[in-house]
Amino acid sequence: MIEKLSQVWPIVEAVARDAGATAVGASDLRDEHAAVFAEWIDSGHHATMDYLAKNRVARFDPSSRFPWAKSVVVLVVPYASERPDAPRGALSHTLARYALGDDYHRVLDRMLRDIEKALPEDVKTWRYVDTGPLSDRAFAAQAGLGWIGKNGMLIDEEIGSYVFIGTLLTSLENDISSVTVADRCGACTRCIDACPTHAILPNRTIASEDCISYATIEHRGALPDRVAAHLEGNAFGCDICQEACPWNAHPAESHPAFAARQEYRATPLTDLLRFQQSDFSRLFRNSAVKRAKLAGVMRNVRVLTSGHEKTTIRS
């Protein structure tokens, strides 16, 4: 009977790397960053994301939801670090890099599913890709796949932070050794200095209420003036803190699924102002952009094209 993760680890690594992961590691079930998360929630920095507060019990004790779980397998998958050449005012200039290709939830979920299929039938598992009460970055750091930088991102000293993270809970005991990666941020404050809304907090978390990414994706209704005035050409998400990070100088090659779509390069941003739901669904099929919904994206575009923000859309 399989009881330990090491007994299936060669299979896990082989399947993960064949699917396009650049790194795979394992962690115990305890989240060492849970106290920081609790402080973040108590301070109200989750803004309107009430579901995060509702999941805090499972965050502190994942076994309360999955009593059989004993370990977490963590995958790291790179996405495109550069936007493609495109005409001035093209949609592709205004989307966060992670959203230029296919929806990462689906891609990484398939990768995790492939690992599940390769495991013995008596091994219990549960997949999460940024969808459950677990901190993927915390478990990735605990698995030795990087450190959590001052901007709250997982950073690998060789490939930087343009990566997605997938987690797979298993019923196997974790006996895979991992070495904690030393914090290499040092005295650098480039990400903090670059953030136009001052959303990066001293404890390596983000004040969502001031974050461009949160505002353009999760926030419903009118954008707060303090954020709307500093969108910096972002219609969905934001990469400003990652662009400023020196550890992103030599990123990994993107997984093919996350290559920038030609449609985004060929679509003027202002075209979205005329979109109906059918147009939105067609252009953003299998895309993370759907998270903001048509109303949210159109709101963001109106702000960007109304002259309300102080900078121009990227060329």
C-alpha positions as CSV (number, residue, x, y, z in Angstrom):
1,M,0.0,0.0,0.0
2,I,1.3,3.4,-1.0
3,E,1.6,5.7,2.1
4,K,4.4,8.1,1.4
5,L,4.8,10.8,-1.2
6,S,8.3,9.6,-2.1
7,Q,6.9,6.3,-3.3
8,V,5.2,8.1,-6.2
9,W,7.5,11.1,-6.5
10,P,9.3,10.0,-9.7
11,I,5.9,9.7,-11.4
12,V,4.7,13.1,-10.1
13,E,7.8,14.8,-11.4
14,A,7.8,13.1,-14.8
15,V,4.1,13.9,-15.4
16,A,4.5,17.5,-14.2
17,R,7.5,18.3,-16.4
18,D,6.0,16.5,-19.4
19,A,3.0,18.8,-19.0
20,G,5.2,22.0,-19.0
21,A,5.9,22.7,-15.3
22,T,9.3,24.2,-14.7
23,A,9.4,23.1,-11.1
24,V,7.5,20.8,-8.7
25,G,7.8,20.4,-5.0
26,A,6.0,19.3,-1.9
27,S,4.9,20.7,1.4
28,D,3.3,19.7,4.6
29,L,-0.3,20.7,5.1
30,R,0.3,23.5,7.6
31,D,0.4,27.0,6.1
32,E,3.2,28.9,7.8
33,H,1.9,32.2,6.5
34,A,-1.7,31.7,7.9
35,A,-1.2,34.3,10.7
36,V,-0.2,37.0,8.1
37,F,-3.4,36.1,6.2
38,A,-5.5,36.5,9.3
39,E,-4.0,39.9,10.1
40,W,-4.6,40.9,6.5
41,I,-8.3,39.9,6.8
42,D,-8.7,41.6,10.2
43,S,-7.4,44.8,8.7
44,G,-9.9,44.7,5.9
45,H,-7.4,44.6,3.1
46,H,-9.4,41.9,1.3
47,A,-11.9,44.7,0.4
48,T,-15.1,43.2,-1.1
49,M,-13.7,39.7,-1.4
50,D,-15.8,38.4,1.5
51,Y,-15.3,34.8,0.4
52,L,-11.7,35.0,1.7
53,A,-12.9,35.8,5.2
54,K,-15.4,32.9,5.1
55,N,-12.6,30.5,4.3
56,R,-10.2,31.5,7.1
57,V,-10.9,28.4,9.2
58,A,-9.9,26.0,6.4
59,R,-6.9,28.3,5.7
60,F,-5.6,27.8,9.2
61,D,-6.5,24.1,9.2
62,P,-7.0,22.5,5.8
63,S,-7.7,19.2,7.5
64,S,-11.0,20.7,8.8
65,R,-12.3,20.5,5.2
66,F,-10.1,17.5,4.0
67,P,-9.4,15.3,7.1
68,W,-7.6,12.8,4.9
69,A,-5.1,15.3,3.5
70,K,-1.5,15.1,4.6
71,S,0.6,16.8,1.9
72,V,0.5,19.3,-0.9
73,V,2.1,18.9,-4.3
74,V,3.0,22.2,-5.9
75,L,3.5,23.0,-9.6
76,V,5.1,26.2,-11.1
77,V,4.3,27.0,-14.7
78,P,5.7,30.1,-16.5
79,Y,3.6,32.5,-18.6
80,A,4.7,35.1,-21.2
81,S,6.8,37.8,-19.6
82,E,6.7,40.1,-22.6
83,R,3.7,41.6,-24.5
84,P,3.9,41.1,-28.2
85,D,4.4,43.9,-30.7
86,A,1.1,45.5,-31.6
87,P,-0.3,48.8,-32.9
88,R,-0.6,51.6,-30.5
89,G,-3.8,51.4,-28.5
90,A,-4.2,47.6,-29.1
91,L,-6.0,45.6,-26.4
92,S,-2.9,43.5,-25.8
93,H,-1.1,46.5,-24.4
94,T,-3.7,46.8,-21.6
95,L,-4.1,43.3,-20.3
96,A,-1.9,41.8,-17.6
97,R,0.5,39.3,-19.1
98,Y,-1.1,36.3,-17.4
99,A,-4.3,37.0,-19.2
100,L,-2.9,37.2,-22.8
101,G,-3.3,33.5,-23.4
102,D,-5.6,30.7,-22.2
103,D,-7.3,30.6,-18.8
104,Y,-4.6,29.4,-16.4
105,H,-7.2,27.7,-14.2
106,R,-8.1,25.3,-16.9
107,V,-4.6,24.6,-18.1
108,L,-3.1,23.9,-14.7
109,D,-6.2,22.0,-13.6
110,R,-5.5,19.6,-16.5
111,M,-1.9,19.2,-15.4
112,L,-3.0,18.4,-11.9
113,R,-5.6,16.0,-13.2
114,D,-2.9,14.2,-15.2
115,I,-0.9,13.7,-12.0
116,E,-4.1,12.4,-10.3
117,K,-4.6,9.8,-13.1
118,A,-1.0,8.6,-12.7
119,L,-1.4,7.9,-9.0
120,P,-2.6,4.7,-7.4
121,E,-6.4,4.5,-7.1
122,D,-6.3,4.4,-3.3
123,V,-4.5,7.8,-3.1
124,K,-7.0,10.6,-2.3
125,T,-6.5,14.0,-4.0
126,W,-8.0,17.4,-4.4
127,R,-7.0,20.0,-7.0
128,Y,-6.8,23.8,-6.5
129,V,-5.7,26.5,-8.9
130,D,-6.2,29.8,-7.2
131,T,-9.8,28.7,-6.4
132,G,-9.8,27.4,-2.8
133,P,-9.0,28.3,0.8
134,L,-5.3,27.6,0.3
135,S,-2.3,30.0,-0.3
136,D,-0.6,28.6,-3.4
137,R,2.3,31.0,-2.8
138,A,2.8,30.0,0.8
139,F,2.9,26.3,-0.1
140,A,5.2,27.0,-3.1
141,A,7.6,28.8,-0.8
142,Q,7.4,26.0,1.8
143,A,8.1,23.5,-1.0
144,G,11.3,25.4,-1.8
145,L,10.2,26.8,-5.1
146,G,11.0,30.4,-4.3
147,W,10.4,33.1,-1.7
148,I,7.5,35.6,-1.3
149,G,8.8,39.0,-2.3
150,K,8.0,42.4,-1.0
151,N,5.2,42.7,-3.6
152,G,3.6,39.4,-2.3
153,M,4.6,37.4,-5.4
154,L,6.4,34.1,-5.4
155,I,9.9,34.8,-6.8
156,D,12.4,32.3,-8.2
157,E,15.9,33.7,-8.4
158,E,16.4,32.1,-11.9
159,I,13.1,32.8,-13.6
160,G,11.5,35.5,-11.6
161,S,7.8,35.8,-10.8
162,Y,5.9,35.4,-14.1
163,V,4.5,32.0,-13.1
164,F,1.3,30.3,-12.2
165,I,1.0,27.9,-9.3
166,G,-1.1,24.8,-9.0
167,T,-1.7,22.8,-5.8
168,L,-2.7,19.2,-5.3
169,L,-3.7,17.9,-1.8
170,T,-2.9,14.2,-1.3
171,S,-3.5,11.6,1.4
172,L,0.2,10.6,1.3
173,E,2.6,11.6,4.0
174,N,5.1,14.2,2.9
175,D,8.6,12.8,3.1
176,I,10.0,14.9,0.2
177,S,12.8,17.1,1.5
178,S,12.8,20.8,0.6
179,V,15.2,23.6,1.3
180,T,13.7,27.0,2.2
181,V,14.8,29.6,-0.4
182,A,16.5,32.6,1.2
183,D,14.8,35.9,0.8
184,R,16.7,37.7,-1.9
185,C,14.8,41.0,-1.9
186,G,17.3,42.6,0.4
187,A,17.1,46.4,0.6
188,C,15.4,46.7,-2.8
189,T,12.2,48.6,-2.9
190,R,11.7,48.9,-6.6
191,C,8.2,47.3,-6.6
192,I,7.0,49.4,-3.7
193,D,8.3,52.6,-5.3
194,A,6.8,51.7,-8.7
195,C,3.2,51.1,-7.4
196,P,1.3,54.3,-8.4
197,T,-1.4,53.6,-5.8
198,H,0.9,52.7,-2.9
199,A,-0.9,49.3,-2.5
200,I,2.1,47.3,-1.3
201,L,2.2,46.9,2.5
202,P,5.3,46.5,4.7
203,N,4.4,42.9,5.6
204,R,4.6,41.7,1.9
205,T,0.8,41.8,1.4
206,I,-1.3,44.0,-0.8
207,A,-4.0,46.5,0.2
208,S,-6.6,45.3,-2.2
209,E,-8.7,48.5,-1.8
210,D,-5.8,50.4,-3.4
211,C,-4.6,47.8,-5.9
212,I,-5.1,48.3,-9.6
213,S,-5.3,44.6,-10.3
214,Y,-8.1,44.1,-7.7
215,A,-9.9,47.2,-8.9
216,T,-10.0,46.2,-12.5
217,I,-10.9,42.6,-11.9
218,E,-12.7,42.0,-8.7
219,H,-14.3,45.3,-7.8
220,R,-17.9,45.9,-8.8
221,G,-19.3,49.3,-9.5
222,A,-17.5,52.6,-10.1
223,L,-13.7,52.6,-9.5
224,P,-12.5,54.5,-6.5
225,D,-11.1,57.9,-7.6
226,R,-7.7,57.1,-6.0
227,V,-7.3,54.1,-8.2
228,A,-9.1,55.4,-11.4
229,A,-6.6,58.3,-11.5
230,H,-3.7,56.0,-11.7
231,L,-4.7,53.0,-13.9
232,E,-1.5,53.5,-15.9
233,G,-3.0,51.9,-19.1
234,N,-4.4,48.8,-17.4
235,A,-7.8,47.6,-18.5
236,F,-7.4,44.2,-16.8
237,G,-4.9,43.4,-14.1
238,C,-1.6,45.1,-13.5
239,D,2.1,44.1,-13.9
240,I,3.8,47.3,-12.6
241,C,5.4,45.7,-9.5
242,Q,6.6,42.7,-11.6
243,E,8.0,45.0,-14.3
244,A,10.0,46.8,-11.7
245,C,11.4,43.6,-10.1
246,P,15.1,43.0,-11.0
247,W,14.5,39.2,-10.6
248,N,12.4,39.3,-13.8
249,A,15.4,40.1,-16.0
250,H,15.7,36.5,-17.2
251,P,12.3,34.9,-17.2
252,A,11.5,31.3,-18.3
253,E,10.0,30.5,-21.7
254,S,6.2,30.6,-21.5
255,H,4.1,27.5,-21.5
256,P,2.6,27.3,-25.1
257,A,-1.0,27.7,-23.7
258,F,-0.2,31.2,-22.5
259,A,1.2,32.7,-25.7
260,A,-0.5,36.0,-26.5
261,R,-3.5,35.7,-28.7
262,Q,-3.5,37.4,-32.2
263,E,-7.0,38.7,-31.6
264,Y,-5.8,40.9,-28.7
265,R,-3.1,42.4,-30.9
266,A,-5.5,43.1,-33.7
267,T,-8.3,44.6,-31.5
268,P,-8.2,48.3,-30.7
269,L,-9.1,48.8,-27.0
270,T,-11.8,51.3,-27.9
271,D,-13.7,48.5,-29.8
272,L,-14.7,47.1,-26.5
273,L,-16.9,50.1,-25.9
274,R,-19.3,48.8,-28.6
275,F,-19.3,45.2,-27.3
276,Q,-22.4,43.2,-26.6
277,Q,-22.2,40.1,-24.3
278,S,-21.8,37.8,-27.4
279,D,-18.8,39.8,-28.6
280,F,-17.2,39.7,-25.1
281,S,-17.8,35.9,-24.8
282,R,-16.3,35.3,-28.2
283,L,-13.2,37.4,-27.8
284,F,-12.4,36.2,-24.3
285,R,-13.4,32.5,-24.7
286,N,-11.4,30.3,-22.3
287,S,-9.8,33.5,-20.9
288,A,-9.2,34.7,-17.3
289,V,-10.5,38.1,-18.5
290,K,-14.1,36.8,-18.1
291,R,-13.6,37.2,-14.3
292,A,-14.1,40.9,-14.7
293,K,-17.3,40.4,-16.7
294,L,-18.4,42.7,-19.6
295,A,-19.5,45.5,-17.3
296,G,-16.2,45.6,-15.5
297,V,-14.1,45.6,-18.6
298,M,-16.2,48.3,-20.2
299,R,-16.0,50.4,-17.1
300,N,-12.2,50.1,-17.1
301,V,-11.9,51.0,-20.8
302,R,-14.2,54.0,-20.3
303,V,-11.9,55.3,-17.6
304,L,-8.8,54.7,-19.7
305,T,-10.2,56.5,-22.8
306,S,-12.0,59.3,-21.0
307,G,-8.8,61.2,-20.1
308,H,-9.5,60.6,-16.4
309,E,-6.2,58.8,-15.9
310,K,-2.9,60.8,-16.1
311,T,-1.0,58.5,-18.5
312,T,-1.6,57.3,-22.0
313,I,-2.3,53.8,-23.2
314,R,0.9,51.9,-24.0
315,S,2.2,51.9,-27.6
